[in-house]
Amino acid sequence: MKQFVVCSKTVSRSTRAFSAMLHSGFAESKQPQSPHEEWIVELPDDSSYAAEVFLNIIHSRFQEVYDFGTRITDLTHILRPWVRDWLVTIDQQYTLCSIRDVHQRLWIAWELGDEQLFRYMTKVLLLESSPYHDDDDTWCSALPLRDKTIEEVPPLILSNVEHARLDLLSKIFCLIQDIVDGLISGNQTYCLKSPSDIDYNACVPSMLGNVIRSLKYEGLWPLPDPSQCHSSVTDIASRLKTLNMQGRDGIKHFCTGYKDTQAVIHDLLVSAFVPLDDIHINHLRAQGKKTGLDCRPIVLEPLLVVVPE
C-alpha cells in the first residue's frame, strides 16, 4: 500500500467528507496520544493513483498533476483551475472511433458540468448508435448504444436517446412512405412534364417502380419498422441519398418533391436533439458552478450532418 505524508488540516479543509472522516468519530479520526507518533489513516478501497493526484492538488503541488481520470465524490471543485484547459483538448469532431469515446466524453461532461459537451455527445449517440447492435452484428455500421466494458452512463439518458432515435426514424420513414403513396395514387405533381407531353401519364408509374427498386436495393423495402431498425440514423439517411426517382427512358426529372425530400431529411438530422430531464440539467448546472463552467454561454449549435454521396 502506497503511503503519503500530508497535512491533516489541509485534507480536512478540502471536502466535508474528509473533515467528517478525520474529526467526527470515524475509525480514521483516532489520533495518536503522543505528538511524536504518526497519525496513520488507511484507505484500502481507494485508488492510490487517484489519492496521489487529489493530495497533490490540495497541497498546491500542481507541478505533479498531469491528468485526473478518476471520479471522486465531492472533489469536483478542486479541478477548477484545469477544467477549461482540459476541455480544449477534447476532440468534438463528429466522427469518433468507438462507443467508448462517446461514453467517456459523456462522463467527463457529467462530472465537470459541461452542458454543451453533454448535449453534443447525446446527439452523437442519437445519430450514430443503435440499441440493437451486438457482437454478432458485424455488418452493422452503427455504434452500439451501450458499452458493457465501462460503467453505465448518467441515469436515464440512454432511454431518452432511444426514444429520440425512434421518433427521428419514424419521421424519416413516414416521409418516404408519403412519396410512395403519392406515386401509387398517381400524384402528377412529382413530374414536371407538361400534361400535353406524350410520356406524361407513363412518368409517375415509372418513377414509382424506380423508387421501390432503389429502396429494395438498399434493404429498405418494405420500409422497416423504426422500432426494429438496426442501422444508425446517419446510415439510413446516407442510403436514402441513392433514392432513384427517374422517369421513363432514364430521363431524370429534377422534381420539386425529390429535392424537398432530401432537404427535409437533412433538416431533420440537423435539428434533432435528445431532451434532457430535470435530473440531468440540475446536476450539470450544479457541477458547472463548482468548476466555473456555468459562467460560459451554452452554444447549442446544430451538428453539421454530412451524409456521404
C-alpha positions in Angstrom: 0.0 0.0 0.0 1.4 3.4 -1.0 1.9 6.0 1.8 1.7 9.8 1.6 2.8 12.3 4.2 0.1 15.1 4.3 -1.2 18.0 6.4 -4.3 16.9 8.3 -5.7 20.4 8.3 -5.3 20.7 4.6 -7.1 17.4 4.0 -9.9 18.4 6.4 -10.4 21.7 4.6 -10.6 20.1 1.1 -14.1 18.5 1.5 -16.8 18.0 4.0 -16.4 14.2 3.6 -12.7 14.3 4.7 -13.5 16.7 7.5 -16.1 14.3 8.9 -13.8 11.3 8.4 -11.0 12.9 10.4 -12.9 14.7 13.1 -16.3 13.1 13.6 -15.7 9.8 15.4 -14.9 7.6 12.5 -12.1 5.0 12.9 -9.8 7.2 10.8 -10.3 10.1 13.3 -8.4 8.3 16.0 -5.3 10.4 16.6 -2.2 9.2 18.4 -1.8 10.0 22.1 1.7 11.4 21.7 2.7 14.2 19.2 5.7 12.1 18.3 3.6 9.2 17.0 2.4 9.0 13.4 -1.3 9.5 12.6 -2.0 6.8 10.0 -5.2 6.7 8.1 -5.7 3.6 5.9 -8.0 3.8 2.8 -7.6 0.3 1.3 -10.6 0.6 -1.0 -9.4 3.7 -2.8 -7.1 4.1 -5.8 -3.6 5.1 -4.8 -3.3 6.9 -8.1 -6.4 9.0 -7.6 -5.4 9.7 -4.0 -2.0 10.9 -5.1 -3.5 13.3 -7.7 -6.0 14.6 -5.2 -3.4 15.1 -2.4 -1.0 16.9 -4.9 -3.8 19.3 -5.8 -4.9 20.2 -2.3 -1.3 20.7 -1.2 -0.7 23.0 -4.2 1.9 20.7 -5.7 0.5 21.5 -9.2 3.7 20.5 -11.0 2.9 16.9 -10.1 -0.6 16.9 -11.6 -0.7 15.7 -15.1 -4.2 14.3 -15.5 -7.1 13.3 -13.4 -9.1 10.4 -14.8 -10.9 9.1 -11.7 -14.2 10.2 -10.4 -14.1 11.0 -6.6 -17.3 12.1 -4.8 -17.4 15.8 -3.9 -14.0 16.7 -5.2 -15.1 18.4 -8.4 -14.4 21.9 -7.1 -10.6 21.2 -6.8 -10.4 20.7 -10.6 -11.5 24.3 -11.3 -8.0 25.6 -12.3 -7.6 22.9 -15.0 -11.1 22.4 -16.4 -11.1 24.9 -19.2 -7.7 23.8 -20.5 -8.7 20.1 -20.3 -11.9 20.7 -22.3 -10.0 22.4 -25.1 -8.2 19.1 -25.7 -11.4 17.1 -26.0 -12.0 16.3 -29.7 -15.6 17.2 -30.6 -15.3 16.0 -34.2 -18.4 14.3 -35.4 -16.7 11.0 -36.2 -15.5 9.1 -33.2 -13.6 5.9 -33.0 -15.8 3.9 -30.7 -18.8 4.0 -28.4 -16.2 4.1 -25.5 -15.1 7.5 -26.8 -18.7 8.8 -26.6 -19.3 7.4 -23.1 -16.1 8.7 -21.8 -17.0 12.2 -23.0 -20.4 11.9 -21.6 -18.9 11.1 -18.2 -16.4 14.0 -18.5 -19.3 16.4 -19.3 -21.4 15.0 -16.5 -18.7 15.3 -13.8 -17.4 18.7 -14.9 -20.9 20.2 -15.6 -20.3 20.9 -19.3 -23.8 21.0 -20.6 -22.7 21.9 -24.1 -20.5 18.8 -24.4 -23.1 16.6 -22.8 -25.8 17.7 -25.3 -23.3 17.2 -28.1 -22.5 13.7 -27.2 -26.1 12.7 -26.7 -26.7 13.9 -30.3 -23.8 11.7 -31.5 -25.5 8.8 -29.8 -28.8 9.7 -31.4 -27.4 9.8 -34.9 -24.7 7.2 -34.9 -25.8 4.4 -32.5 -28.3 1.5 -32.5 -29.7 -0.2 -29.4 -29.8 -3.5 -31.4 -26.1 -3.6 -32.1 -24.3 -6.6 -30.6 -21.1 -8.6 -31.2 -22.8 -10.6 -33.9 -23.8 -7.6 -35.9 -20.6 -7.4 -37.8 -22.4 -6.0 -40.8 -23.9 -3.1 -38.8 -22.0 0.2 -39.2 -23.8 1.7 -36.2 -22.1 2.2 -32.8 -23.7 0.1 -30.1 -25.7 2.3 -27.8 -24.2 0.7 -24.7 -20.7 -0.3 -23.8 -20.6 -3.3 -21.5 -16.9 -2.6 -20.6 -17.5 0.6 -18.8 -19.8 2.0 -16.2 -23.4 2.9 -17.2 -23.6 6.4 -18.5 -25.5 9.1 -16.5 -29.0 8.0 -15.3 -31.9 7.7 -17.8 -30.0 9.3 -20.7 -29.8 6.2 -22.8 -33.6 5.8 -22.6 -34.0 9.3 -23.8 -31.7 8.6 -26.7 -33.7 5.6 -27.7 -37.0 7.5 -27.7 -35.5 10.4 -29.7 -34.0 7.9 -32.2 -37.3 6.1 -32.7 -39.1 9.4 -33.2 -36.5 10.6 -35.8 -36.6 7.3 -37.7 -40.4 7.4 -37.7 -40.4 10.9 -39.3 -37.9 9.8 -42.0 -39.7 6.6 -42.9 -43.1 8.5 -42.9 -41.7 11.0 -45.4 -40.6 8.2 -47.8 -43.9 6.3 -47.3 -45.8 9.5 -48.3 -43.8 9.7 -51.5 -44.6 6.1 -52.4 -48.3 6.6 -51.5 -48.4 9.7 -53.7 -46.9 7.9 -56.7 -49.2 4.9 -56.2 -52.2 7.3 -56.2 -50.9 8.8 -59.5 -50.0 12.2 -58.0 -48.7 14.0 -61.1 -47.1 16.8 -59.1 -44.0 14.6 -58.8 -43.4 15.1 -62.6 -42.5 18.4 -64.3 -43.6 17.2 -67.8 -46.3 19.2 -69.5 -49.7 17.4 -69.4 -49.6 17.6 -73.2 -46.4 15.5 -73.3 -46.8 12.1 -74.8 -45.0 10.5 -71.8 -46.9 12.4 -69.2 -49.1 9.5 -67.9 -46.2 7.0 -68.0 -43.8 9.1 -65.9 -45.3 8.6 -62.5 -45.6 4.8 -62.7 -42.1 4.6 -64.0 -40.9 6.8 -61.1 -42.8 4.5 -58.6 -41.0 1.4 -59.9 -37.6 3.1 -59.7 -38.3 4.3 -56.2 -39.3 0.9 -54.9 -36.4 -0.8 -56.7 -33.8 1.6 -55.2 -35.3 1.1 -51.8 -35.2 -2.6 -52.2 -31.6 -2.5 -53.3 -30.7 -0.6 -50.1 -32.6 -3.1 -48.0 -35.3 -0.5 -47.1 -38.3 -2.1 -48.9 -40.7 -2.8 -47.4 -39.9 0.2 -45.2 -38.7 -1.2 -41.9 -40.4 -0.8 -38.6 -38.4 2.0 -36.8 -38.5 0.1 -33.6 -36.7 -2.8 -35.2 -34.2 -0.9 -37.4 -30.6 -2.0 -36.6 -28.9 0.8 -38.7 -27.9 4.2 -37.4 -30.0 7.2 -38.4 -27.0 8.6 -40.3 -26.6 5.3 -42.2 -30.3 5.4 -43.2 -30.0 8.9 -44.4 -27.0 8.0 -46.4 -28.8 5.1 -48.1 -31.7 7.3 -49.0 -29.4 9.6 -50.9 -29.5 6.9 -53.6 -33.3 7.1 -53.9 -34.0 6.9 -57.6 -36.8 9.0 -58.9 -36.1 8.8 -62.7 -38.8 8.8 -65.3 -39.3 6.8 -68.4 -36.3 6.0 -70.6 -33.9 7.2 -67.9 -34.9 10.8 -68.3 -34.2 12.3 -64.8 -36.8 14.7 -63.5 -35.4 17.2 -61.0 -38.8 17.3 -59.5 -39.6 19.5 -56.5 -40.7 16.6 -54.5 -37.4 14.8 -54.7 -35.4 17.9 -53.9 -37.6 18.7 -50.9 -37.3 15.1 -49.6 -33.5 15.4 -49.4 -33.7 18.8 -47.8 -36.3 17.7 -45.3 -34.2 14.7 -44.3 -31.1 16.9 -43.8 -33.1 19.4 -41.7 -34.5 16.6 -39.6 -31.0 15.3 -38.8 -29.6 18.8 -38.1 -32.5 19.9 -35.8 -32.8 16.6 -33.9 -31.8 16.5 -30.2 -32.1 14.4 -27.1 -34.3 16.0 -24.5 -32.7 16.2 -21.0 -34.7 15.6 -17.9 -34.6 17.9 -14.8 -32.2 15.4 -13.1 -29.7 16.0 -15.9 -30.0 19.7 -16.2 -29.9 20.3 -12.4 -26.8 18.1 -12.0 -24.9 19.6 -14.9 -25.5 23.2 -13.7 -24.6 22.3 -10.1 -21.4 20.8 -11.2 -20.8 23.7 -13.6 -20.9 26.1 -10.6 -18.1 24.1 -8.9 -15.9 24.1 -12.0 -16.7 27.5 -13.3 -18.3 26.3 -16.5 -21.6 27.9 -15.5 -20.0 31.3 -16.4 -19.6 30.5 -20.1 -22.6 30.7 -22.5 -24.1 27.4 -23.8 -24.0 27.5 -27.5 -26.4 24.8 -28.8 -25.4 24.9 -32.4 -26.7 22.0 -34.5 -24.2 19.4 -35.5 -23.0 19.5 -39.1 -24.5 16.4 -40.6 -22.5 15.2 -43.6 -24.2 12.4 -45.5 -21.9 10.8 -48.0 -22.9 11.0 -51.6 
